């Protein structure tokens, strides 16, 4: 009556044991001195997860906003002739939303580097 459940449990356990054994046998162990992160051959002086000043987060958000703008404008420039006036209106609405974001960033002081 419980043969199917026992068989499935046995198959699951054997699969896990086989995967663990394969992991232990096939894992490549490297020397930590030769696998350091590359900084032109220099030994790192700080931890990889070191903290950045908070002003760089605003700068990265501004960069992403302008990067996404270009991501939308390149295909738009290709199809604007076929789509006509509606494409021009949609792009100016998008640029207006981007202008609001830039105004907000300016007000928050994201463009001050001191």
LINJORA-V857202 format. One record per pair of residues at least 6 apart in sequence whose ideal C-beta (glycine too) atoms are under 6 Angstrom apart, sorted by the first residue. I is the first residue (numbers start at 0). J is the second residue. Records with the same first field share a line. If there is no record, write none. Layout:
I = J, J
This chain:
36 = 43
57 = 109
61 = 104, 109
64 = 100
68 = 97
75 = 90
79 = 86
